[in-house]
Amino acid sequence: MNFAKDESDANVFEELRIKEPLQLDLSVVAEDSNKWLLTGTLFGVQVLECSRTLELFDHSFETPISFWVELSPGLAEQEMDDSDDETFGFKVPQVQDHVDVTECIRQLVILQEPLHPVKDDPDKDFVWEIGEKSEDPKEDPRWEKLKALKDKMEHPNG
């Protein structure tokens, strides 16, 4: 059985910012003559934006993948069943010689993305500069402004 990739897949992978071709290591177990369980790992590299520096960086990932494929007589087109949280399902017409797993891959890649991606060593190139640097808070001129504001709020008539 083949895994299809067509022109519309290019848009999905562009949307996901996939840098290199994805790698998929799968084990296939026949459950009966018309149904197979496929499990394995999906590997890839995404280009993400660092939450701290706003720079683009390569994010390598690997995520488990599990789905079943069933040949169904009388079915007109492929149907996806994602009712199970951990395993995707595909019912495929018996005359079809491929399985389109694009939506399954898209969902897995999106789910593995960190909420706040940070490049491997964000402190290496990241420099935070506001005014003069000072380790002693008493030397920082902003403290004096905050103290004046505090005094004004404590003594509004003074």
Buried (B, 14 or more C-beta within 10 A) or exposed (E): EEBEBEEEBEEBBEEBBBBEEBEBEEEEEEEEEEBBBBBBEBBBBBEBEBEEBEEEBEBEBEEEBBBBBBBBEEBEEBEBEEEEEEBBBBBBBEEBEEBBBBEBBBEBBEEBEEEEBBBEEBEEEEEEEEEEEEEEEEEBEEEEEEEEEEEEEEEEEE
